């Protein structure tokens, strides 16, 4: 039983046309479906129906985030564990949400709405399954990442949220930041992948989204992404630089409505017996941005 990986992020935007143009032309995602009030997008190497849903709403924000579970029976088992923890749950029936079957919905201790799903519509990537090319067409616009990688949310009580994701949902902690009293300021958690994180939780207001990230294949693609962002006048928040935590190479930037995005590469493989890495608050400058060795309050405090 367990969490497999991040499936999709659902956000609100007051300008659906502008957001769709940015994510298709600058980020280089594929628009797979559009309704009167929603746009569904995915990366070129993703098999699922979508990884990003944008819904029109006068106020920017996150509706929910969804993780896929390993087996169909996991939904029932995790439902019991979430309820036993004290979080009320509800079922989203097949047909209520585009691109997926029945899901389990609940509010996590830090206030965000989370869903778990097993049955996801598979529409395939751009490469196909018969004598596929190893690379996408060269004329893809924008950055064109192959897949969504992870996300970061805020919590007023990081330790409480971490315990929920670990003890109830079965995720494992790979890294943490502790203050001088041993309290957790941030945690990085992985599902049943070999990534250093599928979701991170860092101290901040309950209910907030800090960012979600797209994977790029190497540092040269990070550099090219910076060129694309600068050419299109996109506001760069941090980078190109490197994290100490996760060892990843990164750029952070904002979409036109103020939602923070990241492109990310590098990191390390996490084995089942990999020990937790711990950073202390006095060294978190290097943990956050290794080259600069600074704790950017703007970076930590700005959220959606």
C-alpha positions as CSV (number, residue, x, y, z in Angstrom):
1,X,0.0,0.0,0.0
2,X,1.3,3.4,-0.8
3,X,1.6,6.7,-2.6
4,X,3.2,6.3,-6.1
5,X,3.7,9.8,-7.4
6,X,2.3,13.3,-8.1
7,X,-0.5,13.0,-10.7
8,X,-1.8,16.5,-11.2
9,X,-2.2,20.0,-9.7
10,X,-5.4,22.0,-10.0
11,X,-5.3,25.7,-9.9
12,X,-7.5,28.8,-10.3
13,X,-6.8,31.7,-12.7
14,X,-8.7,34.9,-13.4
15,X,-7.5,35.0,-17.0
16,X,-7.8,31.6,-18.6
17,X,-6.6,32.7,-22.0
18,X,-3.5,34.4,-20.7
19,X,-2.6,31.4,-18.5
20,X,-3.2,28.9,-21.4
21,X,-1.0,31.0,-23.7
22,X,1.9,31.1,-21.1
23,X,1.8,27.4,-20.3
24,X,1.6,26.4,-24.0
25,X,3.9,29.0,-25.6
26,X,6.5,29.7,-22.9
27,X,6.4,26.5,-20.8
28,X,5.8,24.4,-23.9
29,X,3.0,22.2,-22.4
30,X,0.5,20.4,-24.6
31,X,-3.2,21.5,-24.3
32,X,-5.2,18.3,-24.3
33,X,-8.7,19.6,-23.5
34,X,-10.6,22.8,-23.0
35,X,-14.0,23.4,-21.6
36,X,-15.9,26.6,-20.9
37,X,-14.1,27.2,-17.7
38,X,-11.1,24.8,-17.6
39,X,-7.9,24.0,-19.6
40,X,-6.1,20.7,-19.2
41,X,-2.4,20.5,-20.0
42,X,0.4,17.9,-19.9
43,X,4.1,17.6,-20.8
44,X,5.3,15.8,-23.9
45,X,6.5,12.6,-22.1
46,X,3.6,12.2,-19.7
47,X,1.2,9.2,-20.2
48,X,-1.7,10.5,-18.1
49,X,-4.5,12.7,-19.5
50,X,-3.1,15.8,-17.8
51,X,-0.8,17.0,-15.1
52,X,-2.2,20.6,-14.8
53,X,-5.8,21.8,-14.7
54,X,-6.5,25.5,-14.7
55,X,-10.0,26.7,-13.8
56,X,-11.4,30.1,-14.3
57,X,-12.0,31.9,-11.0
58,X,-11.6,35.6,-10.1
59,X,-9.1,34.7,-7.5
60,X,-5.8,33.0,-8.2
61,X,-5.1,29.9,-6.0
62,X,-4.8,26.2,-5.8
63,X,-8.0,24.0,-5.7
64,X,-6.3,20.7,-4.9
65,X,-3.4,18.4,-5.7
66,X,-3.6,14.7,-6.6
67,X,-1.3,11.8,-6.0
68,X,-1.7,8.4,-7.7
69,X,-1.7,5.3,-5.5
70,X,-0.1,2.0,-6.5
71,X,-3.1,-0.3,-6.3
72,X,-6.8,0.1,-6.6
73,X,-7.4,-1.3,-3.1
74,X,-5.0,1.3,-1.7
75,X,-7.9,3.9,-1.9
76,X,-10.0,1.9,0.6
77,X,-7.1,1.2,3.0
78,X,-5.9,4.8,2.9
79,X,-9.4,6.1,3.4
80,X,-9.6,4.1,6.7
81,X,-6.2,5.5,7.8
82,X,-7.1,9.1,7.0
83,X,-10.5,8.8,8.7
84,X,-8.8,7.3,11.8
85,X,-6.4,10.2,11.9
86,X,-9.3,12.5,12.1
87,X,-9.6,14.0,8.6
88,X,-13.0,13.6,7.1
89,X,-13.0,12.2,3.6
90,X,-15.3,12.2,0.6
91,X,-15.4,10.2,-2.7
92,X,-15.3,11.9,-6.1
93,X,-17.2,9.6,-8.4
94,X,-16.1,8.4,-11.8
95,X,-17.2,11.0,-14.3
96,X,-17.1,14.0,-12.0
97,X,-13.5,14.8,-12.8
98,X,-12.0,14.8,-16.3
99,X,-9.3,12.3,-17.0
100,X,-9.7,10.0,-14.0
101,X,-12.0,7.6,-12.2
102,X,-13.1,7.6,-8.6
103,X,-10.8,9.5,-6.1
104,X,-10.6,10.1,-2.4
105,X,-10.6,13.7,-1.3
106,X,-9.7,15.2,2.1
107,X,-8.0,18.2,3.7
108,X,-4.5,17.6,5.0
109,X,-3.5,19.1,8.4
110,X,-1.9,22.1,6.7
111,X,-5.2,23.0,5.1
112,X,-4.7,22.1,1.4
113,X,-7.1,19.8,-0.4
114,X,-5.6,16.5,-1.5
115,X,-6.9,13.7,-3.6
116,X,-5.8,10.2,-4.1
117,X,-6.6,8.3,-7.3
118,X,-5.7,5.0,-8.9
119,X,-7.7,5.0,-12.1
120,X,-6.3,7.6,-14.5
121,X,-7.0,7.9,-18.2
122,X,-3.9,7.1,-20.2
123,X,-3.6,9.1,-23.4
124,X,0.1,8.4,-24.1
125,X,3.0,10.6,-24.6
126,X,4.1,12.3,-27.9
127,X,6.6,9.5,-28.8
128,X,4.2,6.6,-29.2
129,X,4.8,3.0,-28.4
130,X,6.0,1.6,-31.8
131,X,9.6,2.3,-32.7
132,X,9.5,5.5,-30.7
133,X,12.0,8.4,-31.1
134,X,14.0,9.0,-27.9
135,X,13.4,12.7,-28.2
136,X,10.3,14.9,-29.0
137,X,9.9,16.9,-32.2
138,X,12.5,19.7,-32.4
139,X,9.8,22.3,-33.1
140,X,8.1,22.2,-29.7
141,X,7.7,25.7,-28.4
142,X,9.1,27.1,-25.2
143,X,10.9,25.2,-22.5
144,X,9.0,21.9,-23.2
145,X,9.8,19.9,-20.1
146,X,9.2,16.1,-20.3
147,X,7.2,15.9,-17.1
148,X,6.0,17.5,-13.9
149,X,8.3,16.5,-11.0
150,X,7.2,17.7,-7.6
151,X,5.5,20.4,-5.6
152,X,6.0,22.3,-2.3
153,X,3.3,23.4,0.1
154,X,3.4,25.5,3.3
155,X,2.4,24.5,6.8
156,X,2.3,26.3,10.1
157,X,3.2,23.1,11.9
158,X,5.6,21.3,9.7
159,X,6.1,18.4,12.0
160,X,2.4,17.7,12.2
161,X,2.0,17.7,8.5
162,X,5.1,15.5,8.0
163,X,3.7,13.0,10.5
164,X,0.5,12.8,8.5
165,X,2.2,12.2,5.2
166,X,4.6,9.6,6.7
167,X,2.5,7.8,9.3
168,X,-0.9,7.9,7.5
169,X,0.0,8.1,3.8
170,X,3.1,6.0,4.0
171,X,5.5,8.5,2.3
172,X,9.2,8.6,3.5
173,X,11.2,11.5,4.5
174,X,14.5,12.1,2.6
175,X,15.7,15.4,4.0
176,X,14.7,17.8,6.8
177,X,15.7,21.2,8.2
178,X,15.7,21.7,12.0
179,X,15.9,24.9,14.0
180,X,18.0,25.2,17.1
181,X,15.5,23.5,19.3
182,X,15.2,20.5,16.9
183,X,11.8,21.5,15.4
184,X,11.2,20.8,11.8
185,X,11.2,23.9,9.5
186,X,11.0,21.9,6.3
187,X,10.7,18.3,5.2
188,X,11.2,16.6,1.8
189,X,9.1,13.5,1.2
190,X,9.0,10.8,-1.5
191,X,6.4,8.3,-2.6
192,X,7.4,5.0,-4.2
193,X,9.8,6.7,-6.6
194,X,13.6,7.1,-6.4
195,X,13.3,10.8,-6.4
196,X,14.6,12.8,-3.4
197,X,11.1,14.4,-3.2
198,X,7.6,14.3,-4.7
199,X,6.4,16.8,-2.2
200,X,8.1,19.2,0.2
201,X,6.5,21.0,3.2
202,X,8.1,24.2,4.5
203,X,7.0,26.5,7.3
204,X,4.5,29.1,6.1
205,X,0.7,29.8,6.2
206,X,-1.6,26.9,6.1
207,X,-3.4,26.3,2.8
208,X,-0.6,27.9,0.7
209,X,1.0,26.6,-2.4
210,X,4.7,27.6,-2.8
211,X,5.4,26.1,-6.3
212,X,5.3,23.1,-8.5
213,X,8.2,22.0,-10.6
214,X,9.0,20.5,-14.0
215,X,11.8,18.1,-14.7
216,X,14.5,18.9,-17.3
217,X,17.1,16.4,-18.4
218,X,20.3,18.2,-17.6
219,X,22.0,21.5,-16.6
220,X,22.2,22.7,-20.2
221,X,18.4,22.5,-20.4
222,X,18.2,24.7,-17.3
223,X,20.4,27.3,-19.1
224,X,18.3,27.1,-22.2
225,X,15.2,27.5,-20.0
226,X,16.7,30.7,-18.5
227,X,17.2,32.0,-22.1
228,X,13.6,31.3,-22.9
229,X,12.3,32.9,-19.8
230,X,14.4,36.0,-20.3
231,X,13.4,36.3,-24.0
232,X,9.7,36.2,-23.1
233,X,10.1,38.7,-20.2
234,X,9.2,36.2,-17.5
235,X,10.0,37.3,-14.0
236,X,12.8,35.1,-12.6
237,X,12.6,34.6,-8.9
238,X,15.8,32.7,-8.2
239,X,18.6,31.1,-10.3
240,X,19.9,29.5,-12.3
241,X,21.5,28.0,-9.2
242,X,21.7,24.9,-7.2
243,X,20.1,23.6,-4.1
244,X,22.0,21.9,-1.3
245,X,18.8,20.1,-0.2
246,X,18.1,17.5,-3.0
247,X,21.3,18.6,-4.8
248,X,19.1,19.8,-7.7
249,X,19.8,22.5,-10.3
250,X,17.0,25.0,-10.5
251,X,15.3,28.2,-11.7
252,X,12.3,29.6,-10.0
253,X,10.0,32.1,-11.8
254,X,6.4,33.3,-11.9
255,X,3.6,32.7,-14.4
256,X,1.6,35.8,-15.5
257,X,-0.9,35.5,-12.6
258,X,1.9,35.2,-9.9
259,X,2.0,31.5,-9.4
260,X,5.6,30.3,-8.9
261,X,7.0,27.6,-11.2
262,X,10.3,25.8,-11.1
263,X,12.4,23.8,-13.6
264,X,14.6,21.3,-11.9
265,X,17.2,18.7,-12.7
266,X,19.9,16.6,-10.9
267,X,19.3,15.3,-7.4
268,X,20.1,11.8,-6.4
269,X,18.5,8.4,-6.2
270,X,16.8,7.4,-3.0
271,X,17.0,3.7,-2.0
272,X,14.7,2.2,0.6
273,X,17.6,2.1,3.0
274,X,18.8,5.7,2.3
275,X,19.3,7.6,5.6
276,X,17.6,10.9,6.2
277,X,19.7,14.0,5.5
278,X,19.5,16.7,8.1
279,X,20.2,20.4,7.7
280,X,20.5,22.8,10.6
281,X,19.0,26.3,10.5
282,X,22.3,28.0,10.6
283,X,23.4,26.2,7.4
284,X,20.1,26.4,5.6
285,X,21.4,29.2,3.4
286,X,23.5,26.6,1.6
287,X,20.7,24.1,1.8
288,X,18.3,26.5,0.0
289,X,20.7,28.0,-2.6
290,X,24.1,26.4,-2.4
291,X,26.0,28.9,-4.5
292,X,24.6,32.1,-2.9
293,X,24.5,30.7,0.7
294,X,21.6,33.1,1.6
295,X,18.1,32.6,3.0
296,X,15.9,34.6,0.8
297,X,12.9,35.8,2.8
298,X,11.2,36.9,-0.4
299,X,11.5,33.3,-1.7
300,X,10.2,31.8,1.5
301,X,7.4,34.2,2.2
302,X,5.8,34.6,-1.3
303,X,3.2,32.0,-2.0
304,X,-0.1,31.4,-3.7
